[in-house]
Amino acid sequence: MIKTLITAALFAMTATTANADIIGKVDAKTLGTKVMTPEALWAMGRISASAPSPDGKWVVYQVGYYSVKENKSHHVLYIISTDGGNATLLTLSADNETDPSWIEGGKRIAFLSNNGGSSQLWSMNPDGTDRKKLTNDKLDIEGYKFSPDGSKVIFVKSLPYNDIIQPKHKDLPKASGMVIDDLNYRHWDHYVTSNAHPFVADVNARQTIGEGKDILEGEPYECPMAPFGGVEQLNWSPDSKSIAYTCRKKTGRDYAISTDSDIYLYDTTTGTTKNLCKSAGFKQPEVDATKTMATQEINSEKYADENMGYDTNPAFSPNGKYVAWQSMARDGYESDRNRLCILDLATGKKSYVTESFDSNVDDFCWNTDSRTLYYIGVWHGCVNLYKTDLNGKVVQLTDDKMDFGSVKMMKSKLLMSRHSMSQGDELYIVTPGKNIKSTAICQLTHENTDFYKQLEFGEVEPRWSKTTDGKDMLSWIILPPNFDPNKKYPTLLFCEGGPQSPVSQFWSYRWNFQIMAANGYIIVAPNRRGLPGFGQEWLEEISGDWTGQCMKDYLTAIDDACTLPYVDKDRLGCVGASFGGFSVYWLAGHHDKRFKAFISHDGAFNLESMYTDTEEAWFSNWEYDDAPWNRDMTARAKRTYDNSPHKFVDKWDTPILCIQGEMDYRINTNQGLGAFNAARMRGIPAQLLVFPDENHWVLKPQNGILWQRTFFGWLNKWLKD
């Protein structure tokens, strides 16, 4: 029987609680269809945080459920035996309860709960009984991590920050204006009026915890780093005396143009801090803020040992001799190759142990022997498991048409999340072998199995084609359910964002290939130039050449697909978001009448405007080379601006839907509005979908449903009706 979160007992329990809404699992049978729908997607449970018990016998994990009617989510915790069996729901309240971990040697589970409207730290027995509130902080606890000996805990809390945006006048409390003195005054989807800081607090014998000491006290920096960093950016040493943390110690314009974050070591006894990335006495060279860092002194061989790019997510070896972290080499390049760096704490020597793997390290963990590390990375459109020793000998351990999403050590095994284009995240137990053949994979959770059993999915097939410069390119072809090879289907070219994000076996609750296929479309999803998993040369061919070979690759992929007998070349659509949205805008002026409909979500339309619109100036500098006002701009920069999509609107001839989130500060609202306005001024059929309360993504359930309905309504109008 399908386990259901909402039961009669839960309704009875919460009936006496004012305004208590529990959003729970929906029985798949109530959907009344075998075809994937937006409602089916939003009814699925979404597994996120997980933690194995110290003895390796149990896993506690978080699941989010969404209510379209209530337009909100509810997050709960489950526990499951690693031997398999049914998961047991631990949290029965109407509160969101998240971020589980094991404490007291596995005797109790810690978690965050928003009980009372404030996020605080709680604990409970592994069976969900004896719930205790551990903190009563005046600030929300946004993340935490207990020391190995249980005597201390790191808290993440946000503090007011007014170095960039001036504080409000006390006699004008209702004034909404902001006085801004420098960059970076907003980030991703919010104005920067606070910074996250890590605090260290003692845990007393009664497991009660005070507010703790701010380890960045008086420093105007953030840790974890916005917009995506979490507690994985901080870690305890095995002896519980030190904390390694990630921080980009820059503010204002220097912050906006740089990706140079470092790993710092904080001594909890002395309160001293040491930079593990930079040499003693390091002095940063001068930089020109209006030009790419790629050709400036800061990225010269002189500073090659100073870890000038992103350095994130430190982890101590179990024996305490080493710290490992993910490391990018170059400042200003957010999509540089993520290598695995190992620092010998005794000698200060750094080594890079994934150099033979010409792609990114996406997540990693130490083996218990302190001599081996496991990591995941993308290669040829799939994210698989690898291991490396301290000498850099890399061995591939899995070779599945899936994506692993995380990896955690669990005794002699690994706890991993995994998904594909046909399945959302589930947890797996992986027993590493010496190679691919001897590695065992066992699915642990089955959160949405009942949905998958009652929904008809299409096949996902790899297809290789030759590009215009004679190279091999992988595209994923997703076929409709109940595919009939004798029929002809309308077909969509999917344009990936990033611009350097992989088209791997990802599962999305919005850009979901199975729901596109369920609506009767074939999808062509190419790994065009600029995507990881095909070597660094392939990855870097896009920077400074957004409208060159990568666009030829797109046209190669769709032209090759049109040779398939079941692809209707007279009913082609082109869709994409972010850089994919830019690609749509550019192809609209260069597609030679291939496509009958376009959809662009949060895409860049005017690159001259985009240069100063975006809040992360390092991105524009690296990708465009120069500010548009520089008289000495490079040939690549001139080519970039000359080929901006807005300069080819005179060639637009195809209906287009423009979607834009007004809280998207990476690609601002004027980009989407400008494209829509231009299309209508030209008399081209166009539609605009604007979300005043969404950022680069669409996160609210009802907005998500509206997005899907509008998306397919537009495609059906021009490719089916």
ZASE-693068 format. One line per 10 residues: number of its first residue (from 1); their letters; for each residue x, y, z of C-alpha. Coordinates in pm, 1 decimal, m for minus. Last residue first. Layout:
// residues N
NUM) a) X/Y/Z  ...
This chain:
// residues 721
721) dklwknlwgf) m305.8/2323.8/m3355.8  4.1/2110.9/m3297.0  331.6/2302.9/m3326.0  219.9/2664.8/m3289.9  m64.7/2644.5/m3039.1  66.4/2329.8/m2873.4  399.2/2497.0/m2799.4  235.2/2803.6/m2643.8  m8.7/2606.7/m2432.8  272.3/2374.5/m2330.6
711) ftrqwlignq) 478.7/2653.0/m2176.6  178.1/2844.3/m2041.3  44.0/2536.8/m1861.3  390.1/2446.8/m1730.6  463.8/2798.1/m1598.5  116.6/2826.8/m1442.5  176.5/2498.8/m1256.5  511.9/2626.3/m1131.2  359.4/2957.1/m1027.3  104.0/2760.7/m828.2
701) pklvwhnedp) 378.0/2556.0/m662.5  621.1/2840.2/m578.8  982.9/2792.8/m685.6  1013.2/2924.8/m1040.4  1383.7/2973.4/m1109.6  1607.1/3271.8/m1182.3  1402.6/3461.4/m921.3  1029.2/3455.1/m856.3  791.7/3704.7/m689.0  702.9/3937.6/m980.7
691) fvllqapigr) 665.0/3639.2/m1217.9  626.4/3758.3/m1576.5  492.5/3550.5/m1868.0  513.7/3741.9/m2197.5  359.8/3624.1/m2524.4  461.2/3687.7/m2881.8  320.5/3679.5/m3235.6  560.0/3893.2/m3444.2  438.2/4244.9/m3529.7  791.9/4387.4/m3518.9
681) mraanfaglg) 694.6/4605.1/m3222.6  553.6/4286.5/m3067.0  885.4/4106.0/m3098.8  1082.7/4402.2/m2964.0  853.3/4435.7/m2663.1  895.3/4066.0/m2582.3  1273.7/4083.0/m2609.7  1295.6/4400.4/m2402.5  1068.6/4257.8/m2134.3  1287.4/3949.3/m2102.4
671) qntnirydme) 1612.5/4147.3/m2073.2  1457.8/4429.2/m1868.5  1380.1/4179.9/m1594.2  1744.8/4128.5/m1502.8  1959.4/3823.8/m1564.5  2158.6/3758.2/m1244.6  1922.0/3975.4/m1039.3  1621.5/3751.9/m1100.5  1356.2/3889.1/m865.7  1140.1/3998.4/m1160.9
661) gqicliptdw) 1128.5/3644.2/m1298.2  1098.4/3635.5/m1676.1  935.4/3422.6/m1945.6  935.9/3522.3/m2313.7  719.7/3323.8/m2559.3  812.5/3358.5/m2927.6  632.7/3325.5/m3260.1  874.7/3318.4/m3557.2  1003.3/3579.9/m3802.4  1292.8/3752.8/m3629.0
651) kdvfkhpsnd) 1546.3/3890.2/m3879.9  1503.2/4256.0/m3780.4  1550.3/4136.3/m3419.9  1914.6/4075.5/m3508.0  2083.2/4342.9/m3296.9  1893.9/4236.4/m2983.7  2058.5/3894.4/m3001.8  2407.7/4034.4/m2927.9  2643.8/3947.6/m3214.4  2826.4/4281.3/m3231.6
641) ytrkaratmd) 2869.3/4271.2/m2854.0  3038.9/3930.9/m2859.2  3244.0/4003.0/m3172.0  3376.6/4323.8/m3016.4  3468.8/4132.3/m2701.6  3647.7/3862.2/m2899.4  3839.7/4124.6/m3099.5  3959.7/4268.6/m2770.5  3843.6/4602.2/m2635.8  4079.4/4899.2/m2659.0
631) rnwpaddyew) 3802.0/5161.5/m2664.6  3647.4/5012.2/m2348.3  3282.3/5121.9/m2328.5  3138.7/4771.8/m2378.7  3326.1/4641.7/m2072.4  3572.6/4380.4/m2183.2  3645.7/4007.4/m2216.0  3278.9/3905.3/m2278.8  3263.7/3574.4/m2085.0  3523.6/3649.4/m1818.1
621) nsfwaeetdt) 3418.1/4009.1/m1758.4  3047.3/3931.7/m1771.7  3077.5/3658.0/m1509.4  3314.6/3849.4/m1281.3  3053.7/4125.1/m1259.7  2814.5/3913.9/m1056.6  2520.4/4153.0/m1005.6  2411.5/4146.4/m1368.7  2280.7/4464.3/m1529.2  2618.0/4622.3/m1613.6
611) ymselnfagd) 2726.4/4369.0/m1875.3  2365.8/4269.1/m1950.2  2297.8/4607.5/m2110.2  2570.7/4552.2/m2367.3  2461.1/4189.0/m2393.6  2100.4/4270.9/m2488.5  1880.0/3959.6/m2482.9  2007.7/3748.3/m2192.4  1759.4/3471.3/m2114.6  1532.7/3438.2/m1813.2
601) hsifakfrkd) 1313.7/3177.7/m1988.8  1305.8/3174.3/m2369.2  1042.7/2982.8/m2568.8  1050.9/2966.6/m2949.7  802.8/2832.5/m3206.4  797.1/2724.2/m3575.0  1169.1/2647.5/m3605.3  1389.4/2576.5/m3907.9  1316.7/2910.3/m4078.1  1682.5/2996.3/m4137.4
591) hhgalwyvsf) 1758.6/2972.3/m3763.7  1964.2/3291.5/m3731.1  1750.7/3566.3/m3576.5  1546.6/3343.6/m3345.6  1868.7/3148.8/m3287.0  2002.7/3443.5/m3088.2  1694.9/3477.4/m2866.1  1679.8/3101.0/m2812.5  2050.5/3086.7/m2726.9  2002.2/3366.1/m2473.6
581) ggfsagvcgl) 1728.5/3154.9/m2316.0  1966.5/2857.4/m2305.7  2218.3/3088.8/m2142.3  1940.9/3136.6/m1883.2  1658.5/2906.5/m1993.4  1581.5/2709.6/m2309.6  1332.7/2616.7/m2581.5  1336.1/2562.7/m2959.4  1039.4/2417.5/m3148.3  1020.8/2207.6/m3465.1
571) rdkdvypltc) 704.9/2112.4/m3650.4  801.6/2097.4/m4020.2  1096.8/1870.2/m3947.2  859.0/1606.3/m3810.4  1091.0/1361.9/m3636.4  979.6/997.8/m3675.3  1199.8/914.1/m3973.7  1519.0/1036.8/m3804.9  1710.9/1266.8/m4040.5  1556.5/1563.7/m3856.7
561) addiatlydk) 1757.9/1466.0/m3550.9  2079.5/1545.0/m3741.2  1945.8/1889.7/m3830.3  1849.1/1946.1/m3465.2  2192.4/1849.2/m3333.8  2388.2/2031.5/m3605.8  2185.5/2347.6/m3542.1  2277.8/2334.3/m3175.6  2641.2/2263.1/m3256.9  2654.1/2563.5/m3490.9
551) mcqgtwdgsi) 2531.8/2769.4/m3196.8  2813.8/2632.2/m2978.2  3064.7/2698.6/m3258.2  3008.3/3073.3/m3267.5  2744.3/3280.7/m3091.4  2876.3/3261.3/m2735.7  3238.6/3287.9/m2844.9  3426.3/3473.3/m2571.7  3398.9/3170.5/m2344.7  3241.1/2886.5/m2544.1
541) eelweqgfgp) 3550.1/2687.6/m2641.6  3630.7/2640.7/m2274.5  3434.6/2321.8/m2213.9  3551.8/2138.3/m2528.5  3915.4/2212.7/m2438.6  3854.6/2109.5/m2077.8  3735.4/1760.8/m2167.1  3402.3/1613.0/m2266.5  3223.7/1605.1/m1930.5  3168.3/1977.8/m1896.4
531) lgrrnpavii) 2963.3/2180.9/m2146.5  3098.2/2465.8/m2361.8  3037.7/2320.3/m2705.4  2706.3/2139.2/m2728.9  2591.1/1853.0/m2508.5  2269.5/1827.5/m2709.2  1915.4/1777.6/m2575.4  1675.0/1673.4/m2854.1  1324.9/1624.5/m2717.7  1045.6/1437.5/m2896.2
521) ygnaamiqfn) 708.1/1585.1/m2812.3  369.7/1428.9/m2736.6  281.2/1600.6/m2410.7  425.2/1305.3/m2220.7  760.6/1379.8/m2388.1  762.5/1730.2/m2237.9  661.2/1580.6/m1903.4  945.9/1331.9/m1932.6  1198.2/1602.3/m2020.2  1138.6/1799.2/m1702.4
511) wryswfqsvp) 1243.0/2161.6/m1717.5  1013.2/2228.1/m1420.5  1055.4/1957.8/m1156.2  1397.2/1874.7/m1295.8  1579.3/1540.8/m1314.8  1931.5/1543.6/m1454.7  2092.3/1266.0/m1657.9  2359.0/1499.3/m1793.8  2326.9/1809.7/m2005.7  2614.1/1966.7/m1818.6
501) sqpggecfll) 2631.3/2330.3/m1703.7  2879.6/2562.6/m1875.5  2662.4/2844.6/m2012.8  2515.9/2789.1/m1757.7  2199.0/2712.7/m1946.6  2115.6/2427.0/m2183.3  1919.8/2467.2/m2510.1  1654.5/2199.3/m2568.3  1556.2/2147.7/m2933.1  1194.4/2036.0/m2938.1
491) tpykknpdfn) 1027.0/1796.1/m3181.2  675.7/1756.3/m3319.0  625.4/1385.6/m3386.5  597.4/1177.3/m3702.4  444.4/831.2/m3665.8  586.9/496.9/m3778.5  827.9/478.2/m3485.8  530.0/471.1/m3244.5  629.3/576.8/m2893.6  398.8/462.7/m2616.9
481) ppliiwslmd) 546.5/737.1/m2399.4  717.4/1012.2/m2602.3  1089.0/979.0/m2690.5  1381.5/1156.2/m2524.7  1691.2/1192.3/m2742.3  2006.3/1284.5/m2550.1  2273.3/1444.4/m2763.3  2643.4/1359.0/m2766.5  2880.4/1545.7/m2997.8  3172.3/1401.8/m3196.2
471) kgdttkswrp) 3406.3/1649.6/m3365.0  3441.6/1733.0/m3734.5  3432.7/2112.6/m3724.1  3067.4/2126.0/m3835.1  2978.2/1878.4/m3561.1  2946.8/1504.5/m3618.3  2662.4/1327.6/m3437.0  2623.1/1096.1/m3139.0  2283.8/984.6/m3006.0  2206.5/867.1/m2654.5
461) evegfelqky) 1855.3/733.3/m2589.9  1596.3/809.1/m2322.6  1275.1/605.9/m2353.4  942.2/764.4/m2269.0  761.0/735.9/m1937.7  414.7/602.3/m1858.7  298.3/685.7/m1509.7  146.4/435.5/m1267.9  464.0/253.8/m1167.2  657.7/580.2/m1156.7
451) fdtnehtlqc) 412.6/728.5/m909.5  430.6/425.2/m683.6  808.8/439.8/m688.6  809.7/797.7/m561.4  982.8/768.9/m223.9  1147.4/433.4/m285.7  1452.0/462.0/m60.6  1750.4/225.4/m34.7  1845.4/132.7/m391.2  2142.2/m104.2/m397.9
441) iatskinkgp) 2460.5/m50.2/m599.7  2754.2/m294.3/m591.9  3102.3/m213.8/m724.2  3292.9/m521.0/m849.6  3240.5/m463.7/m1222.5  3315.7/m91.5/m1211.6  3652.0/m131.6/m1036.3  3818.1/m226.5/m708.4  3483.4/m236.3/m535.0  3279.9/32.0/m365.7
431) tviyledgqs) 2961.3/m79.8/m186.8  2696.3/175.3/m278.5  2381.5/220.8/m71.0  2130.5/432.6/m259.5  1902.0/725.3/m178.8  1641.6/848.0/m427.2  1635.6/1166.9/m632.5  1384.5/1193.1/m916.3  1350.9/928.0/m1186.7  1324.2/922.3/m1567.7
421) mshrsmllks) 1582.8/1184.4/m1667.0  1801.5/1032.0/m1398.5  1853.9/1048.6/m1023.7  2094.2/932.4/m753.3  2171.1/1013.5/m391.7  2460.0/835.6/m224.2  2537.8/665.8/104.7  2871.0/488.4/71.1  2997.0/166.3/224.1  3278.6/55.3/455.6
411) kmmkvsgfdm) 3144.5/255.5/751.9  2910.1/507.9/589.0  3102.6/766.0/387.3  2884.3/1024.8/213.5  2839.2/1094.4/m161.1  2600.0/1333.2/m336.7  2415.7/1376.8/m666.7  2483.9/1059.2/m864.7  2355.4/1102.1/m1217.4  2223.3/807.9/m1419.1
401) kddtlqvvkg) 2311.4/610.1/m1732.1  2544.3/398.4/m1517.3  2920.1/342.1/m1526.4  3032.3/305.9/m1166.7  3373.2/271.3/m996.0  3609.7/475.7/m1216.0  3967.3/467.6/m1087.5  4193.2/770.9/m1041.2  4558.4/744.0/m929.9  4635.1/1091.8/m798.0
391) nldtkylnvc) 4912.6/1006.5/m552.1  4687.0/1052.5/m250.6  4450.4/787.9/m386.6  4154.0/851.9/m613.0  3805.8/706.6/m636.5  3528.5/753.7/m890.2  3148.4/750.8/m890.6  2938.6/858.8/m1189.7  2764.8/1167.0/m1324.1  2641.7/1101.5/m1678.7
381) ghwvgiyylt) 2650.7/1316.1/m1995.7  2980.5/1197.1/m2138.2  3169.0/1240.8/m1811.0  3033.9/1414.9/m1504.0  3194.0/1384.4/m1162.1  3150.9/1208.2/m829.6  3416.1/1158.4/m563.6  3560.5/896.0/m332.3  3886.5/964.9/m150.0  4156.0/718.2/m52.1
371) rsdtnwcfdd) 4447.7/729.1/192.3  4266.0/841.3/509.6  4167.9/472.8/565.8  3806.7/564.7/652.8  3752.3/686.0/295.9  3727.6/1060.6/257.6  3432.3/1226.8/84.5  3361.9/1399.6/m244.5  3119.3/1613.9/m443.6  3111.1/1765.9/m794.4
361) vnsdfsetvy) 3473.2/1703.0/m894.8  3476.6/1850.8/m1243.9  3615.1/1718.6/m1573.4  3939.6/1604.0/m1732.6  4006.7/1330.6/m1476.4  4385.0/1268.5/m1488.7  4436.9/1575.4/m1271.2  4217.4/1434.0/m994.2  4474.6/1426.5/m711.2  4588.8/1786.3/m687.2
351) skkgtaldli) 4866.6/1833.2/m433.0  4933.7/2094.3/m168.2  5233.6/2085.0/68.0  5198.1/2264.7/402.3  5434.5/2012.1/560.6  5236.8/1902.9/867.1  4890.1/1997.2/739.4  4933.1/1803.6/414.7  4684.8/1981.5/186.0  4487.3/1782.7/m72.7
341) clrnrdseyg) 4315.4/1956.2/m366.1  4037.7/1791.4/m568.7  3988.8/1982.7/m891.9  3686.3/2185.4/m1003.9  3753.7/2290.3/m1363.5  3678.7/2660.1/m1414.6  3310.1/2750.6/m1433.5  3317.5/3053.9/m1201.1  3614.9/3208.4/m1381.0  3706.3/3540.3/m1216.4
331) dramsqwavy) 4017.3/3408.0/m1043.0  4170.8/3095.2/m1192.1  4269.9/2756.3/m1048.1  3945.4/2610.2/m917.7  3961.8/2399.0/m600.9  3738.1/2149.3/m426.2  3873.9/2065.3/m80.6  4084.9/1817.3/109.9  4248.4/1871.4/448.8  4513.1/1626.1/563.4
321) kgnpsfapnt) 4672.1/1477.2/874.7  4356.2/1455.4/1087.0  4342.2/1074.1/1083.2  3986.0/1080.2/945.9  4093.8/1317.4/665.2  3959.8/1667.6/712.2  3700.1/1810.4/472.2  3692.8/2154.6/308.0  3397.2/2260.7/89.5  3529.9/2542.9/m128.5
311) dygmnedayk) 3822.3/2700.7/m311.0  3703.7/2921.9/m598.7  3991.6/3075.7/m792.3  4333.3/3220.6/m702.5  4473.9/2917.0/m524.2  4811.2/3082.1/m444.6  5036.8/2828.4/m614.7  4976.5/2963.3/m967.5  5043.3/3322.9/m858.4  5352.1/3392.2/m1069.8
301) esnieqtamt) 5213.6/3168.2/m1344.8  4971.4/3447.3/m1430.8  4608.5/3464.7/m1318.6  4649.1/3781.3/m1110.1  4866.7/3929.2/m1380.7  4569.9/3982.6/m1612.0  4483.0/3781.6/m1923.2  4201.6/3566.8/m1784.0  4087.1/3831.8/m1534.7  3863.5/3976.4/m1805.3
291) ktadvepqkf) 3844.6/4352.1/m1824.4  3645.1/4631.8/m1661.0  3771.3/4578.1/m1304.6  4135.1/4625.8/m1408.4  4337.0/4441.7/m1147.3  4613.1/4535.4/m904.1  4810.7/4250.6/m756.5  4704.0/4078.9/m433.0  4966.5/4067.5/m162.4  5056.0/3735.6/m0.1
281) gaskclnktt) 5254.4/3780.9/320.4  5227.8/3418.3/423.6  5128.3/3196.3/129.7  4763.4/3170.8/30.1  4536.5/2867.9/36.1  4541.6/2752.4/398.9  4465.9/3098.5/540.9  4516.2/3084.1/916.6  4280.4/3198.6/1194.1  4343.1/3241.6/1567.1
271) gtttdylyid) 4076.3/3198.6/1835.9  4329.1/3030.8/2064.9  4127.6/2722.5/2162.6  3880.8/2709.5/1872.9  4163.1/2729.8/1617.2  4020.1/2847.9/1285.2  4166.3/2717.3/959.6  4070.7/2911.1/646.0  3995.8/2783.8/296.2  3993.1/3054.2/30.3
261) sdtsiaydrg) 3752.9/3228.0/m208.4  3875.1/3405.1/m520.2  3572.8/3435.9/m749.5  3632.3/3806.0/m813.1  3463.8/4097.4/m991.2  3174.2/4160.4/m752.0  3377.8/4100.4/m434.6  3639.9/4360.5/m528.6  3359.9/4601.4/m620.1  3212.6/4585.9/m270.9
251) tkkrctyais) 3365.6/4340.9/m24.4  3634.5/4073.3/m18.5  3723.5/3789.0/213.4  3577.2/3509.2/6.2  3524.1/3245.6/274.5  3525.7/2869.2/315.3  3582.1/2710.2/656.9  3811.9/2465.1/829.7  3733.5/2436.9/1199.6  3982.0/2327.7/1464.5
241) ksdpswnlqe) 3984.0/2162.0/1806.3  3729.9/1882.4/1757.5  4007.6/1619.1/1737.2  3873.3/1495.5/1400.4  3888.1/1850.3/1256.1  3547.4/2008.1/1206.4  3403.4/2122.5/874.7  3257.4/2432.6/710.8  3153.6/2487.9/346.2  2928.2/2181.5/364.7
231) vggfpampce) 2723.9/2396.5/603.3  2562.1/2568.2/307.0  2668.7/2764.8/m1.1  2427.4/2842.7/m286.4  2398.0/3221.7/m312.3  2593.9/3323.9/m122.5  2903.6/3203.6/61.6  2882.6/3015.2/390.2  3038.2/3221.0/539.8  3003.4/3587.5/456.5
221) ypegelidkg) 3236.8/3882.2/499.2  3235.1/4218.5/678.3  3464.5/4097.9/960.3  3399.3/4225.5/1313.8  3338.4/3875.8/1447.2  3411.3/3615.0/1181.0  3436.0/3330.7/1435.4  3116.6/3458.2/1600.2  3108.9/3304.0/1947.3  2807.9/3105.3/2069.4
211) egitqranvd) 2438.6/3182.7/2127.5  2398.5/2926.5/2403.3  2335.5/2552.4/2383.9  2148.5/2306.6/2601.0  2253.5/1941.5/2577.4  2215.3/1889.9/2953.6  2587.0/1816.4/2987.4  2680.2/2140.5/2812.8  2730.7/2201.8/2441.3  2969.7/2489.7/2376.3
201) avfphanstv) 2900.3/2729.7/2090.2  3088.7/2822.4/1773.0  2929.3/3078.2/1540.6  2948.5/3089.4/1160.4  2837.9/3411.2/987.5  2580.8/3473.4/713.2  2570.9/3834.8/597.3  2280.0/4080.3/602.6  2147.2/4377.3/404.9  2247.3/4244.2/64.2
191) yhdwhrynld) 1940.1/4296.7/m153.5  1786.8/3968.7/m261.5  1738.3/3740.1/m563.5  2083.0/3651.0/m705.9  2283.6/3903.3/m505.1  2223.1/4268.2/m435.7  2447.6/4552.5/m324.8  2773.9/4410.9/m457.0  2887.5/4689.0/m546.0  2922.1/5022.1/m370.9
181) divmgsakpl) 2754.5/5308.5/m182.4  2383.7/5230.2/m183.8  2112.9/5443.1/m17.7  1794.6/5235.4/m0.4  1440.1/5367.7/m27.2  1149.9/5195.0/145.0  1081.2/5462.2/407.2  842.8/5328.6/671.0  1089.8/5355.2/961.1  1183.8/5715.3/879.4
171) dkhkpqiidn) 1290.7/5851.0/1221.6  1544.7/5571.4/1262.6  1701.9/5645.5/926.4  1759.0/5315.9/752.9  2102.3/5157.7/750.3  2323.6/5226.4/445.7  2349.8/4958.1/178.5  2713.2/4864.7/114.7  2869.6/4848.8/463.0  2531.7/4788.1/627.7
161) yplskvfivk) 2530.2/4421.8/725.2  2281.8/4283.9/978.2  2374.9/3933.3/1096.3  2271.9/3597.0/951.6  2326.0/3280.5/1155.3  2517.4/2959.6/1084.1  2582.2/2754.5/1396.7  2887.1/2539.3/1467.0  2857.6/2300.1/1759.7  3079.0/2204.6/2051.4
151) sgdpsfkyge) 3133.9/1919.3/2299.3  2995.4/1644.9/2075.8  3334.6/1474.4/2034.6  3311.6/1489.9/1654.0  3203.2/1857.4/1661.6  2838.3/1926.6/1581.8  2742.3/2099.8/1254.3  2472.0/2362.6/1209.1  2266.4/2550.1/951.7  2026.5/2843.0/925.4
141) idlkdntlkk) 1966.4/2893.9/1299.8  1727.8/3187.6/1309.2  1823.5/3470.7/1543.5  1704.2/3540.3/1898.5  1843.8/3200.7/1989.7  1648.8/2953.1/2200.1  1857.0/2646.6/2135.3  1841.7/2277.1/2223.3  1464.7/2215.0/2203.2  1397.5/1857.6/2305.2
131) rdtgdpnmsw) 1183.6/1588.7/2141.8  1157.3/1273.9/2353.2  1022.6/1044.0/2081.2  1100.2/1033.2/1707.6  1218.5/670.5/1700.0  1583.2/776.4/1668.8  1540.0/980.1/1988.7  1496.0/1352.1/1943.8  1694.1/1675.4/1909.4  1615.8/2038.9/1834.9
121) lqssggnnsl) 1796.4/2336.7/1683.1  1600.5/2652.9/1608.5  1429.4/2811.8/1308.2  1186.2/3072.9/1438.2  811.9/3076.2/1365.3  707.0/2900.2/1686.1  830.3/2564.1/1563.4  1058.6/2628.2/1266.0  1249.6/2307.6/1328.8  1614.2/2218.7/1264.5
111) fairkggeiw) 1743.0/1868.8/1336.0  1950.4/1662.0/1578.4  1905.5/1285.5/1602.5  1990.6/1090.9/1917.3  2182.6/785.0/2035.4  2412.1/782.3/1733.1  2732.2/868.0/1918.6  2567.1/1153.5/2105.3  2462.2/1318.6/1778.6  2328.1/1208.6/1439.5
101) spdtendasl) 2224.2/1465.0/1178.8  1900.0/1592.7/1024.9  1871.2/1912.1/817.2  1495.6/1972.3/821.6  1174.0/2000.9/1015.0  904.5/2230.3/876.2  634.7/2258.2/1139.0  289.1/2101.2/1114.3  401.8/1827.2/1348.9  443.5/1457.4/1276.9
91) tlltanggdt) 819.5/1422.6/1247.8  966.6/1071.3/1249.5  804.7/900.5/950.3  930.6/544.8/921.2  1079.3/410.6/597.6  987.0/56.9/505.6  1241.6/m216.2/463.5  1602.4/m200.2/356.1  1903.5/m333.6/547.4  2019.7/27.8/569.1
81) siiylvhhsk) 1729.2/81.4/807.0  1514.9/384.7/732.0  1437.5/706.2/916.6  1214.7/981.8/786.3  1211.2/1357.6/840.4  956.0/1613.4/722.2  942.4/1925.4/506.3  616.1/2100.3/415.2  582.0/2319.0/108.9  366.2/2609.7/m0.3
71) nekvsyygvq) 100.6/2720.3/m244.8  m182.7/2599.8/m16.3  m374.5/2458.1/m313.5  m60.6/2353.8/m500.8  61.7/2168.6/m193.5  422.4/2054.5/m193.1  601.7/1777.0/m6.5  967.4/1792.3/98.0  1156.4/1487.5/224.2  1449.1/1483.7/466.0
61) yvvwkgdpsp) 1664.3/1186.5/563.3  1771.9/968.9/853.4  1977.6/664.2/758.3  2030.8/363.0/982.1  2270.1/71.8/1034.1  2600.3/240.0/950.4  2719.4/240.4/1311.8  2768.4/618.8/1307.5  2417.6/672.1/1164.4  2393.6/780.2/800.4
51) asasirgmaw) 2272.9/1135.9/726.2  2041.7/1272.8/457.3  1939.4/1612.5/318.2  1717.9/1619.8/6.8  1439.6/1385.0/m99.5  1155.2/1546.8/m293.8  812.8/1385.3/m261.5  602.6/1387.8/m575.6  274.5/1579.1/m589.7  431.1/1872.2/m777.2
41) laeptmvktg) 529.3/1647.4/m1066.8  187.4/1483.1/m1079.2  15.1/1823.7/m1087.0  234.9/1932.9/m1376.4  120.5/1622.2/m1565.3  289.7/1294.9/m1660.0  52.4/1065.5/m1849.2  m99.6/763.3/m1676.4  m393.0/966.1/m1554.4  m639.1/979.5/m1263.6
31) ltkadvkgii) m410.1/1167.6/m1025.3  m582.2/1000.2/m730.2  m394.4/677.7/m800.9  m63.5/845.7/m715.6  m173.4/886.1/m352.3  m57.3/1231.9/m251.9  212.0/1271.2/10.4  169.2/1540.6/263.7  114.7/1906.2/331.8  30.3/1954.6/693.3
21) danattatma) m147.8/2279.6/762.8  m179.2/2410.2/1115.5  m385.0/2731.3/1114.9  m476.1/2688.7/1480.1  m377.2/2353.6/1623.7  m672.5/2155.0/1750.5  m723.5/1976.4/1421.9  m356.7/1884.2/1415.7  m378.5/1553.8/1600.4  m707.0/1452.2/1443.6
11) flaatiltki) m573.5/1521.5/1094.2  m260.5/1329.2/1180.1  m459.5/1031.6/1303.0  m677.6/1034.3/993.1  m364.9/1011.9/784.1  m164.2/1261.4/583.7  179.1/1124.1/513.6  56.3/841.4/297.8  237.5/514.5/240.4  120.3/350.4/m79.3
1) m) 0.0/0.0/0.0
